[in-house]
Amino acid sequence: MTLSSVAIAIIVGLAGYIAAPFLFIFTIGMLGYSAAGIAAGSWAASFMASYGGTVVVGSICVVLQSIGAAGLGAVGTVVVSIVGALAGVAAVVVAALFG
């Protein structure tokens, strides 16, 4: 990788780090998870219905609803940011190697 490729990877990684939490929360909301609860007729409602009326503590449905209602929190924001940064850098590296 050249110096310019490294610079691009750093910039894209930083963009991923900043954007990932916002995109994650936006996606959770679009799926139907919100502070007001699970939206009727949404994907989240269908997913909750797939549990057959018994949604257990700690299930992915409960975790997603918690994020939709209260946000990611400090640790969740850092984790999602790091994943976003890694995904951005990985995309640039793959493009440089195989593009």
Gaussian input, Z-matrix of N, CA and C with variables (Angstrom, degrees):
# hf/3-21g

backbone

0 1
 N
 C     1     B1
 C     2     B2     1     A1
 N     3     B3     2     A2     1     D1
 C     4     B4     3     A3     2     D2
 C     5     B5     4     A4     3     D3
 N     6     B6     5     A5     4     D4
 C     7     B7     6     A6     5     D5
 C     8     B8     7     A7     6     D6
 N     9     B9     8     A8     7     D7
 C    10    B10     9     A9     8     D8
 C    11    B11    10    A10     9     D9
 N    12    B12    11    A11    10    D10
 C    13    B13    12    A12    11    D11
 C    14    B14    13    A13    12    D12
 N    15    B15    14    A14    13    D13
 C    16    B16    15    A15    14    D14
 C    17    B17    16    A16    15    D15
 N    18    B18    17    A17    16    D16
 C    19    B19    18    A18    17    D17
 C    20    B20    19    A19    18    D18
 N    21    B21    20    A20    19    D19
 C    22    B22    21    A21    20    D20
 C    23    B23    22    A22    21    D21
 N    24    B24    23    A23    22    D22
 C    25    B25    24    A24    23    D23
 C    26    B26    25    A25    24    D24
 N    27    B27    26    A26    25    D25
 C    28    B28    27    A27    26    D26
 C    29    B29    28    A28    27    D27
 N    30    B30    29    A29    28    D28
 C    31    B31    30    A30    29    D29
 C    32    B32    31    A31    30    D30
 N    33    B33    32    A32    31    D31
 C    34    B34    33    A33    32    D32
 C    35    B35    34    A34    33    D33
 N    36    B36    35    A35    34    D34
 C    37    B37    36    A36    35    D35
 C    38    B38    37    A37    36    D36
 N    39    B39    38    A38    37    D37
 C    40    B40    39    A39    38    D38
 C    41    B41    40    A40    39    D39
 N    42    B42    41    A41    40    D40
 C    43    B43    42    A42    41    D41
 C    44    B44    43    A43    42    D42
 N    45    B45    44    A44    43    D43
 C    46    B46    45    A45    44    D44
 C    47    B47    46    A46    45    D45
 N    48    B48    47    A47    46    D46
 C    49    B49    48    A48    47    D47
 C    50    B50    49    A49    48    D48
 N    51    B51    50    A50    49    D49
 C    52    B52    51    A51    50    D50
 C    53    B53    52    A52    51    D51
 N    54    B54    53    A53    52    D52
 C    55    B55    54    A54    53    D53
 C    56    B56    55    A55    54    D54
 N    57    B57    56    A56    55    D55
 C    58    B58    57    A57    56    D56
 C    59    B59    58    A58    57    D57
 N    60    B60    59    A59    58    D58
 C    61    B61    60    A60    59    D59
 C    62    B62    61    A61    60    D60
 N    63    B63    62    A62    61    D61
 C    64    B64    63    A63    62    D62
 C    65    B65    64    A64    63    D63
 N    66    B66    65    A65    64    D64
 C    67    B67    66    A66    65    D65
 C    68    B68    67    A67    66    D66
 N    69    B69    68    A68    67    D67
 C    70    B70    69    A69    68    D68
 C    71    B71    70    A70    69    D69
 N    72    B72    71    A71    70    D70
 C    73    B73    72    A72    71    D71
 C    74    B74    73    A73    72    D72
 N    75    B75    74    A74    73    D73
 C    76    B76    75    A75    74    D74
 C    77    B77    76    A76    75    D75
 N    78    B78    77    A77    76    D76
 C    79    B79    78    A78    77    D77
 C    80    B80    79    A79    78    D78
 N    81    B81    80    A80    79    D79
 C    82    B82    81    A81    80    D80
 C    83    B83    82    A82    81    D81
 N    84    B84    83    A83    82    D82
 C    85    B85    84    A84    83    D83
 C    86    B86    85    A85    84    D84
 N    87    B87    86    A86    85    D85
 C    88    B88    87    A87    86    D86
 C    89    B89    88    A88    87    D87
 N    90    B90    89    A89    88    D88
 C    91    B91    90    A90    89    D89
 C    92    B92    91    A91    90    D90
 N    93    B93    92    A92    91    D91
 C    94    B94    93    A93    92    D92
 C    95    B95    94    A94    93    D93
 N    96    B96    95    A95    94    D94
 C    97    B97    96    A96    95    D95
 C    98    B98    97    A97    96    D96
 N    99    B99    98    A98    97    D97
 C   100   B100    99    A99    98    D98
 C   101   B101   100   A100    99    D99
 N   102   B102   101   A101   100   D100
 C   103   B103   102   A102   101   D101
 C   104   B104   103   A103   102   D102
 N   105   B105   104   A104   103   D103
 C   106   B106   105   A105   104   D104
 C   107   B107   106   A106   105   D105
 N   108   B108   107   A107   106   D106
 C   109   B109   108   A108   107   D107
 C   110   B110   109   A109   108   D108
 N   111   B111   110   A110   109   D109
 C   112   B112   111   A111   110   D110
 C   113   B113   112   A112   111   D111
 N   114   B114   113   A113   112   D112
 C   115   B115   114   A114   113   D113
 C   116   B116   115   A115   114   D114
 N   117   B117   116   A116   115   D115
 C   118   B118   117   A117   116   D116
 C   119   B119   118   A118   117   D117
 N   120   B120   119   A119   118   D118
 C   121   B121   120   A120   119   D119
 C   122   B122   121   A121   120   D120
 N   123   B123   122   A122   121   D121
 C   124   B124   123   A123   122   D122
 C   125   B125   124   A124   123   D123
 N   126   B126   125   A125   124   D124
 C   127   B127   126   A126   125   D125
 C   128   B128   127   A127   126   D126
 N   129   B129   128   A128   127   D127
 C   130   B130   129   A129   128   D128
 C   131   B131   130   A130   129   D129
 N   132   B132   131   A131   130   D130
 C   133   B133   132   A132   131   D131
 C   134   B134   133   A133   132   D132
 N   135   B135   134   A134   133   D133
 C   136   B136   135   A135   134   D134
 C   137   B137   136   A136   135   D135
 N   138   B138   137   A137   136   D136
 C   139   B139   138   A138   137   D137
 C   140   B140   139   A139   138   D138
 N   141   B141   140   A140   139   D139
 C   142   B142   141   A141   140   D140
 C   143   B143   142   A142   141   D141
 N   144   B144   143   A143   142   D142
 C   145   B145   144   A144   143   D143
 C   146   B146   145   A145   144   D144
 N   147   B147   146   A146   145   D145
 C   148   B148   147   A147   146   D146
 C   149   B149   148   A148   147   D147
 N   150   B150   149   A149   148   D148
 C   151   B151   150   A150   149   D149
 C   152   B152   151   A151   150   D150
 N   153   B153   152   A152   151   D151
 C   154   B154   153   A153   152   D152
 C   155   B155   154   A154   153   D153
 N   156   B156   155   A155   154   D154
 C   157   B157   156   A156   155   D155
 C   158   B158   157   A157   156   D156
 N   159   B159   158   A158   157   D157
 C   160   B160   159   A159   158   D158
 C   161   B161   160   A160   159   D159
 N   162   B162   161   A161   160   D160
 C   163   B163   162   A162   161   D161
 C   164   B164   163   A163   162   D162
 N   165   B165   164   A164   163   D163
 C   166   B166   165   A165   164   D164
 C   167   B167   166   A166   165   D165
 N   168   B168   167   A167   166   D166
 C   169   B169   168   A168   167   D167
 C   170   B170   169   A169   168   D168
 N   171   B171   170   A170   169   D169
 C   172   B172   171   A171   170   D170
 C   173   B173   172   A172   171   D171
 N   174   B174   173   A173   172   D172
 C   175   B175   174   A174   173   D173
 C   176   B176   175   A175   174   D174
 N   177   B177   176   A176   175   D175
 C   178   B178   177   A177   176   D176
 C   179   B179   178   A178   177   D177
 N   180   B180   179   A179   178   D178
 C   181   B181   180   A180   179   D179
 C   182   B182   181   A181   180   D180
 N   183   B183   182   A182   181   D181
 C   184   B184   183   A183   182   D182
 C   185   B185   184   A184   183   D183
 N   186   B186   185   A185   184   D184
 C   187   B187   186   A186   185   D185
 C   188   B188   187   A187   186   D186
 N   189   B189   188   A188   187   D187
 C   190   B190   189   A189   188   D188
 C   191   B191   190   A190   189   D189
 N   192   B192   191   A191   190   D190
 C   193   B193   192   A192   191   D191
 C   194   B194   193   A193   192   D192
 N   195   B195   194   A194   193   D193
 C   196   B196   195   A195   194   D194
 C   197   B197   196   A196   195   D195
 N   198   B198   197   A197   196   D196
 C   199   B199   198   A198   197   D197
 C   200   B200   199   A199   198   D198
 N   201   B201   200   A200   199   D199
 C   202   B202   201   A201   200   D200
 C   203   B203   202   A202   201   D201
 N   204   B204   203   A203   202   D202
 C   205   B205   204   A204   203   D203
 C   206   B206   205   A205   204   D204
 N   207   B207   206   A206   205   D205
 C   208   B208   207   A207   206   D206
 C   209   B209   208   A208   207   D207
 N   210   B210   209   A209   208   D208
 C   211   B211   210   A210   209   D209
 C   212   B212   211   A211   210   D210
 N   213   B213   212   A212   211   D211
 C   214   B214   213   A213   212   D212
 C   215   B215   214   A214   213   D213
 N   216   B216   215   A215   214   D214
 C   217   B217   216   A216   215   D215
 C   218   B218   217   A217   216   D216
 N   219   B219   218   A218   217   D217
 C   220   B220   219   A219   218   D218
 C   221   B221   220   A220   219   D219
 N   222   B222   221   A221   220   D220
 C   223   B223   222   A222   221   D221
 C   224   B224   223   A223   222   D222
 N   225   B225   224   A224   223   D223
 C   226   B226   225   A225   224   D224
 C   227   B227   226   A226   225   D225
 N   228   B228   227   A227   226   D226
 C   229   B229   228   A228   227   D227
 C   230   B230   229   A229   228   D228
 N   231   B231   230   A230   229   D229
 C   232   B232   231   A231   230   D230
 C   233   B233   232   A232   231   D231
 N   234   B234   233   A233   232   D232
 C   235   B235   234   A234   233   D233
 C   236   B236   235   A235   234   D234
 N   237   B237   236   A236   235   D235
 C   238   B238   237   A237   236   D236
 C   239   B239   238   A238   237   D237
 N   240   B240   239   A239   238   D238
 C   241   B241   240   A240   239   D239
 C   242   B242   241   A241   240   D240
 N   243   B243   242   A242   241   D241
 C   244   B244   243   A243   242   D242
 C   245   B245   244   A244   243   D243
 N   246   B246   245   A245   244   D244
 C   247   B247   246   A246   245   D245
 C   248   B248   247   A247   246   D246
 N   249   B249   248   A248   247   D247
 C   250   B250   249   A249   248   D248
 C   251   B251   250   A250   249   D249
 N   252   B252   251   A251   250   D250
 C   253   B253   252   A252   251   D251
 C   254   B254   253   A253   252   D252
 N   255   B255   254   A254   253   D253
 C   256   B256   255   A255   254   D254
 C   257   B257   256   A256   255   D255
 N   258   B258   257   A257   256   D256
 C   259   B259   258   A258   257   D257
 C   260   B260   259   A259   258   D258
 N   261   B261   260   A260   259   D259
 C   262   B262   261   A261   260   D260
 C   263   B263   262   A262   261   D261
 N   264   B264   263   A263   262   D262
 C   265   B265   264   A264   263   D263
 C   266   B266   265   A265   264   D264
 N   267   B267   266   A266   265   D265
 C   268   B268   267   A267   266   D266
 C   269   B269   268   A268   267   D267
 N   270   B270   269   A269   268   D268
 C   271   B271   270   A270   269   D269
 C   272   B272   271   A271   270   D270
 N   273   B273   272   A272   271   D271
 C   274   B274   273   A273   272   D272
 C   275   B275   274   A274   273   D273
 N   276   B276   275   A275   274   D274
 C   277   B277   276   A276   275   D275
 C   278   B278   277   A277   276   D276
 N   279   B279   278   A278   277   D277
 C   280   B280   279   A279   278   D278
 C   281   B281   280   A280   279   D279
 N   282   B282   281   A281   280   D280
 C   283   B283   282   A282   281   D281
 C   284   B284   283   A283   282   D282
 N   285   B285   284   A284   283   D283
 C   286   B286   285   A285   284   D284
 C   287   B287   286   A286   285   D285
 N   288   B288   287   A287   286   D286
 C   289   B289   288   A288   287   D287
 C   290   B290   289   A289   288   D288
 N   291   B291   290   A290   289   D289
 C   292   B292   291   A291   290   D290
 C   293   B293   292   A292   291   D291
 N   294   B294   293   A293   292   D292
 C   295   B295   294   A294   293   D293
 C   296   B296   295   A295   294   D294

   B1=1.4567
   B2=1.5226
   B3=1.2931
   B4=1.4616
   B5=1.5207
   B6=1.3211
   B7=1.4589
   B8=1.5169
   B9=1.3385
   B10=1.4652
   B11=1.5269
   B12=1.3278
   B13=1.4700
   B14=1.5246
   B15=1.3330
   B16=1.4618
   B17=1.5306
   B18=1.3280
   B19=1.4639
   B20=1.5282
   B21=1.3276
   B22=1.4696
   B23=1.5226
   B24=1.3286
   B25=1.4679
   B26=1.5228
   B27=1.3275
   B28=1.4713
   B29=1.5197
   B30=1.3205
   B31=1.4695
   B32=1.5298
   B33=1.3302
   B34=1.4749
   B35=1.5295
   B36=1.3306
   B37=1.4622
   B38=1.5135
   B39=1.3393
   B40=1.4629
   B41=1.5220
   B42=1.3356
   B43=1.4642
   B44=1.5283
   B45=1.3342
   B46=1.4675
   B47=1.5156
   B48=1.3248
   B49=1.4703
   B50=1.5211
   B51=1.3223
   B52=1.4636
   B53=1.5302
   B54=1.3198
   B55=1.4665
   B56=1.5258
   B57=1.3212
   B58=1.4670
   B59=1.5340
   B60=1.3355
   B61=1.4694
   B62=1.5314
   B63=1.3278
   B64=1.4647
   B65=1.5231
   B66=1.3241
   B67=1.4648
   B68=1.5205
   B69=1.3240
   B70=1.4588
   B71=1.5253
   B72=1.3375
   B73=1.4720
   B74=1.5281
   B75=1.3305
   B76=1.4591
   B77=1.5252
   B78=1.3315
   B79=1.4670
   B80=1.5237
   B81=1.3245
   B82=1.4715
   B83=1.5289
   B84=1.3207
   B85=1.4616
   B86=1.5174
   B87=1.3342
   B88=1.4618
   B89=1.5296
   B90=1.3170
   B91=1.4682
   B92=1.5272
   B93=1.3481
   B94=1.4528
   B95=1.5165
   B96=1.3269
   B97=1.4630
   B98=1.5243
   B99=1.3483
   B100=1.4622
   B101=1.5254
   B102=1.3200
   B103=1.4647
   B104=1.5245
   B105=1.3186
   B106=1.4631
   B107=1.5327
   B108=1.3209
   B109=1.4646
   B110=1.5169
   B111=1.3067
   B112=1.4600
   B113=1.5213
   B114=1.3280
   B115=1.4582
   B116=1.5306
   B117=1.3097
   B118=1.4623
   B119=1.5244
   B120=1.3113
   B121=1.4545
   B122=1.5202
   B123=1.3172
   B124=1.4606
   B125=1.5233
   B126=1.3325
   B127=1.4534
   B128=1.5164
   B129=1.3372
   B130=1.4654
   B131=1.5278
   B132=1.3333
   B133=1.4607
   B134=1.5287
   B135=1.3110
   B136=1.4657
   B137=1.5282
   B138=1.3311
   B139=1.4551
   B140=1.5217
   B141=1.3316
   B142=1.4622
   B143=1.5283
   B144=1.3254
   B145=1.4605
   B146=1.5292
   B147=1.3329
   B148=1.4665
   B149=1.5233
   B150=1.3257
   B151=1.4604
   B152=1.5330
   B153=1.3080
   B154=1.4569
   B155=1.5259
   B156=1.3171
   B157=1.4577
   B158=1.5128
   B159=1.3175
   B160=1.4620
   B161=1.5238
   B162=1.3166
   B163=1.4556
   B164=1.5235
   B165=1.3106
   B166=1.4622
   B167=1.5208
   B168=1.3054
   B169=1.4606
   B170=1.5220
   B171=1.3222
   B172=1.4490
   B173=1.5150
   B174=1.3357
   B175=1.4631
   B176=1.5271
   B177=1.3213
   B178=1.4644
   B179=1.5237
   B180=1.3187
   B181=1.4672
   B182=1.5270
   B183=1.3129
   B184=1.4645
   B185=1.5254
   B186=1.3153
   B187=1.4631
   B188=1.5236
   B189=1.3280
   B190=1.4586
   B191=1.5296
   B192=1.3334
   B193=1.4593
   B194=1.5291
   B195=1.3061
   B196=1.4587
   B197=1.5286
   B198=1.3268
   B199=1.4633
   B200=1.5184
   B201=1.3307
   B202=1.4586
   B203=1.5152
   B204=1.3189
   B205=1.4593
   B206=1.5218
   B207=1.3320
   B208=1.4669
   B209=1.5207
   B210=1.3237
   B211=1.4564
   B212=1.5176
   B213=1.3133
   B214=1.4592
   B215=1.5193
   B216=1.3034
   B217=1.4538
   B218=1.5171
   B219=1.3062
   B220=1.4660
   B221=1.5242
   B222=1.3158
   B223=1.4704
   B224=1.5266
   B225=1.3181
   B226=1.4612
   B227=1.5187
   B228=1.3257
   B229=1.4605
   B230=1.5241
   B231=1.3245
   B232=1.4661
   B233=1.5274
   B234=1.3291
   B235=1.4698
   B236=1.5319
   B237=1.3196
   B238=1.4676
   B239=1.5255
   B240=1.3252
   B241=1.4652
   B242=1.5225
   B243=1.3143
   B244=1.4684
   B245=1.5212
   B246=1.3273
   B247=1.4673
   B248=1.5261
   B249=1.3422
   B250=1.4621
   B251=1.5162
   B252=1.3290
   B253=1.4637
   B254=1.5273
   B255=1.3132
   B256=1.4642
   B257=1.5286
   B258=1.3157
   B259=1.4660
   B260=1.5255
   B261=1.3260
   B262=1.4587
   B263=1.5133
   B264=1.3185
   B265=1.4651
   B266=1.5333
   B267=1.3117
   B268=1.4641
   B269=1.5254
   B270=1.3210
   B271=1.4652
   B272=1.5193
   B273=1.3298
   B274=1.4649
   B275=1.5301
   B276=1.3112
   B277=1.4620
   B278=1.5316
   B279=1.3161
   B280=1.4619
   B281=1.5257
   B282=1.3343
   B283=1.4686
   B284=1.5256
   B285=1.3360
   B286=1.4621
   B287=1.5249
   B288=1.3061
   B289=1.4623
   B290=1.5235
   B291=1.3353
   B292=1.4615
   B293=1.5181
   B294=1.3362
   B295=1.4602
   B296=1.4423
   A1=109.19
   A2=115.12
   A3=120.32
   A4=109.72
   A5=115.48
   A6=120.74
   A7=111.23
   A8=117.18
   A9=119.10
   A10=111.30
   A11=117.29
   A12=120.58
   A13=110.85
   A14=115.59
   A15=119.68
   A16=110.15
   A17=116.67
   A18=120.63
   A19=110.79
   A20=116.07
   A21=120.06
   A22=110.14
   A23=117.45
   A24=120.98
   A25=110.78
   A26=117.07
   A27=120.45
   A28=110.64
   A29=117.75
   A30=121.20
   A31=110.79
   A32=116.47
   A33=119.96
   A34=109.97
   A35=117.19
   A36=120.12
   A37=112.20
   A38=116.66
   A39=120.76
   A40=111.14
   A41=116.18
   A42=120.09
   A43=110.64
   A44=116.66
   A45=120.59
   A46=111.57
   A47=116.18
   A48=121.53
   A49=110.84
   A50=116.70
   A51=120.93
   A52=111.72
   A53=117.08
   A54=121.23
   A55=114.51
   A56=117.68
   A57=120.75
   A58=114.05
   A59=120.82
   A60=118.80
   A61=112.95
   A62=116.33
   A63=119.62
   A64=111.21
   A65=116.42
   A66=120.55
   A67=111.87
   A68=116.85
   A69=120.84
   A70=111.03
   A71=116.57
   A72=120.78
   A73=110.18
   A74=117.96
   A75=121.58
   A76=110.33
   A77=116.74
   A78=121.21
   A79=111.40
   A80=116.89
   A81=120.75
   A82=109.85
   A83=116.57
   A84=120.55
   A85=112.90
   A86=116.26
   A87=119.86
   A88=111.99
   A89=116.85
   A90=120.24
   A91=112.06
   A92=116.71
   A93=120.02
   A94=115.31
   A95=117.72
   A96=121.54
   A97=108.24
   A98=116.99
   A99=119.63
   A100=110.53
   A101=114.98
   A102=120.80
   A103=110.94
   A104=117.14
   A105=121.31
   A106=112.53
   A107=116.93
   A108=121.00
   A109=110.24
   A110=115.51
   A111=120.98
   A112=109.04
   A113=116.29
   A114=121.96
   A115=110.73
   A116=115.35
   A117=120.97
   A118=110.40
   A119=117.21
   A120=122.69
   A121=114.80
   A122=118.02
   A123=121.76
   A124=110.96
   A125=114.99
   A126=120.35
   A127=109.65
   A128=117.00
   A129=121.24
   A130=111.03
   A131=116.88
   A132=120.26
   A133=110.90
   A134=116.58
   A135=120.35
   A136=110.87
   A137=115.94
   A138=120.75
   A139=110.30
   A140=116.35
   A141=120.15
   A142=110.52
   A143=117.08
   A144=121.05
   A145=111.55
   A146=116.59
   A147=119.85
   A148=112.46
   A149=116.61
   A150=120.53
   A151=111.72
   A152=117.62
   A153=121.35
   A154=113.76
   A155=117.00
   A156=120.26
   A157=115.36
   A158=117.77
   A159=121.09
   A160=109.05
   A161=115.91
   A162=121.07
   A163=106.98
   A164=116.43
   A165=121.06
   A166=111.78
   A167=115.29
   A168=121.90
   A169=109.39
   A170=116.51
   A171=121.38
   A172=114.76
   A173=117.49
   A174=119.87
   A175=109.34
   A176=115.63
   A177=119.72
   A178=110.83
   A179=117.36
   A180=120.61
   A181=110.46
   A182=117.19
   A183=121.98
   A184=110.68
   A185=116.80
   A186=120.50
   A187=110.61
   A188=117.24
   A189=120.49
   A190=111.54
   A191=117.63
   A192=119.75
   A193=111.02
   A194=116.54
   A195=120.59
   A196=111.08
   A197=116.45
   A198=120.55
   A199=110.12
   A200=117.38
   A201=120.88
   A202=112.60
   A203=116.78
   A204=120.86
   A205=113.05
   A206=117.08
   A207=119.83
   A208=114.47
   A209=118.34
   A210=120.45
   A211=111.21
   A212=115.41
   A213=120.89
   A214=113.74
   A215=118.02
   A216=120.51
   A217=109.56
   A218=116.83
   A219=121.42
   A220=112.65
   A221=116.58
   A222=120.18
   A223=110.26
   A224=117.36
   A225=120.88
   A226=112.35
   A227=116.37
   A228=120.35
   A229=111.00
   A230=116.57
   A231=120.18
   A232=110.45
   A233=117.39
   A234=120.82
   A235=110.31
   A236=117.31
   A237=120.55
   A238=110.06
   A239=117.54
   A240=120.80
   A241=111.51
   A242=116.62
   A243=120.18
   A244=110.79
   A245=116.86
   A246=120.11
   A247=110.00
   A248=117.19
   A249=120.99
   A250=112.30
   A251=116.42
   A252=120.51
   A253=110.66
   A254=116.71
   A255=120.37
   A256=111.42
   A257=116.67
   A258=120.19
   A259=110.62
   A260=116.67
   A261=120.03
   A262=112.50
   A263=117.09
   A264=121.35
   A265=110.19
   A266=117.13
   A267=120.52
   A268=111.12
   A269=116.96
   A270=119.84
   A271=111.40
   A272=117.02
   A273=120.34
   A274=110.86
   A275=116.97
   A276=120.73
   A277=110.28
   A278=117.01
   A279=120.25
   A280=110.28
   A281=116.90
   A282=119.85
   A283=111.00
   A284=116.44
   A285=119.52
   A286=111.99
   A287=115.98
   A288=119.84
   A289=113.12
   A290=116.50
   A291=120.43
   A292=114.07
   A293=117.16
   A294=120.82
   A295=111.36
   D1=139.82
   D2=179.19
   D3=-84.64
   D4=171.54
   D5=178.57
   D6=-61.23
   D7=-38.67
   D8=179.12
   D9=-67.23
   D10=-34.00
   D11=176.72
   D12=-66.03
   D13=-38.75
   D14=177.80
   D15=-65.54
   D16=-42.31
   D17=178.54
   D18=-61.76
   D19=-42.59
   D20=178.25
   D21=-63.58
   D22=-41.94
   D23=178.75
   D24=-61.15
   D25=-41.31
   D26=178.69
   D27=-64.99
   D28=-43.67
   D29=-179.37
   D30=-65.49
   D31=-45.39
   D32=179.88
   D33=-66.37
   D34=-39.33
   D35=176.43
   D36=-61.39
   D37=-42.78
   D38=177.68
   D39=-64.13
   D40=-41.01
   D41=177.42
   D42=-62.46
   D43=-41.88
   D44=177.15
   D45=-63.45
   D46=-40.12
   D47=179.28
   D48=-61.19
   D49=-41.36
   D50=-178.05
   D51=-77.78
   D52=-42.88
   D53=-172.68
   D54=-79.71
   D55=-29.95
   D56=-172.09
   D57=-55.35
   D58=-46.69
   D59=-179.81
   D60=-61.66
   D61=-39.34
   D62=179.14
   D63=-65.95
   D64=-43.88
   D65=178.47
   D66=-65.50
   D67=-37.82
   D68=179.14
   D69=-64.36
   D70=-48.98
   D71=179.43
   D72=-63.22
   D73=-40.62
   D74=177.92
   D75=-60.25
   D76=-44.39
   D77=179.88
   D78=-63.81
   D79=-42.58
   D80=178.07
   D81=-59.42
   D82=-43.92
   D83=177.94
   D84=-63.89
   D85=-40.64
   D86=179.66
   D87=-66.91
   D88=-27.23
   D89=177.26
   D90=-73.77
   D91=-18.04
   D92=176.20
   D93=117.00
   D94=7.27
   D95=178.10
   D96=-94.02
   D97=128.34
   D98=-178.20
   D99=-149.50
   D100=175.24
   D101=178.05
   D102=-64.13
   D103=-26.42
   D104=179.82
   D105=-84.96
   D106=-1.82
   D107=-178.81
   D108=112.34
   D109=-169.36
   D110=-179.45
   D111=-81.10
   D112=128.81
   D113=-177.08
   D114=-72.59
   D115=132.63
   D116=178.40
   D117=-61.50
   D118=138.28
   D119=177.47
   D120=78.61
   D121=2.86
   D122=-178.18
   D123=-89.09
   D124=172.94
   D125=174.09
   D126=-60.16
   D127=-39.27
   D128=-179.89
   D129=-60.83
   D130=-38.29
   D131=178.39
   D132=-66.16
   D133=-40.60
   D134=177.29
   D135=-64.91
   D136=-41.07
   D137=179.55
   D138=-64.33
   D139=-42.43
   D140=178.74
   D141=-64.67
   D142=-39.65
   D143=178.94
   D144=-63.99
   D145=-28.54
   D146=-179.56
   D147=-67.01
   D148=-15.11
   D149=177.28
   D150=-78.91
   D151=-6.23
   D152=176.51
   D153=70.93
   D154=27.89
   D155=176.68
   D156=91.76
   D157=-7.36
   D158=-180.00
   D159=-122.77
   D160=97.45
   D161=178.22
   D162=-99.62
   D163=114.05
   D164=-174.20
   D165=-84.04
   D166=152.57
   D167=177.80
   D168=-60.48
   D169=134.20
   D170=178.66
   D171=87.85
   D172=-2.94
   D173=178.87
   D174=-70.80
   D175=162.49
   D176=-179.05
   D177=-61.31
   D178=-34.02
   D179=178.08
   D180=-62.22
   D181=-43.90
   D182=179.70
   D183=-67.00
   D184=-41.63
   D185=179.85
   D186=-63.73
   D187=-45.08
   D188=178.69
   D189=-63.51
   D190=-39.91
   D191=177.80
   D192=-65.25
   D193=-38.86
   D194=177.31
   D195=-61.65
   D196=-43.17
   D197=177.79
   D198=-65.25
   D199=-41.72
   D200=178.48
   D201=-63.31
   D202=-34.83
   D203=-178.00
   D204=-82.75
   D205=-41.64
   D206=-171.13
   D207=-116.98
   D208=-7.73
   D209=-177.49
   D210=91.66
   D211=-174.40
   D212=-175.36
   D213=-81.89
   D214=-28.57
   D215=-172.26
   D216=79.60
   D217=174.12
   D218=-175.21
   D219=-65.03
   D220=-49.58
   D221=-177.85
   D222=-66.08
   D223=-44.17
   D224=179.02
   D225=-60.99
   D226=-39.41
   D227=178.66
   D228=-63.88
   D229=-43.49
   D230=178.94
   D231=-64.34
   D232=-44.09
   D233=-179.06
   D234=-62.13
   D235=-47.88
   D236=-179.18
   D237=-65.36
   D238=-37.43
   D239=177.51
   D240=-62.81
   D241=-43.84
   D242=179.71
   D243=-64.61
   D244=-41.73
   D245=177.37
   D246=-61.88
   D247=-41.73
   D248=177.72
   D249=-62.07
   D250=-42.09
   D251=178.75
   D252=-64.75
   D253=-45.36
   D254=179.71
   D255=-62.88
   D256=-39.82
   D257=178.69
   D258=-64.87
   D259=-41.15
   D260=178.14
   D261=-63.54
   D262=-46.91
   D263=179.10
   D264=-64.53
   D265=-42.70
   D266=179.53
   D267=-60.94
   D268=-40.16
   D269=179.17
   D270=-62.60
   D271=-40.80
   D272=178.98
   D273=-68.15
   D274=-41.43
   D275=-179.92
   D276=-64.25
   D277=-45.04
   D278=178.80
   D279=-62.51
   D280=-42.60
   D281=178.89
   D282=-63.34
   D283=-38.30
   D284=179.68
   D285=-69.37
   D286=-35.79
   D287=-177.58
   D288=-79.56
   D289=-38.69
   D290=-173.01
   D291=-115.17
   D292=-6.33
   D293=-176.50
   D294=-89.76

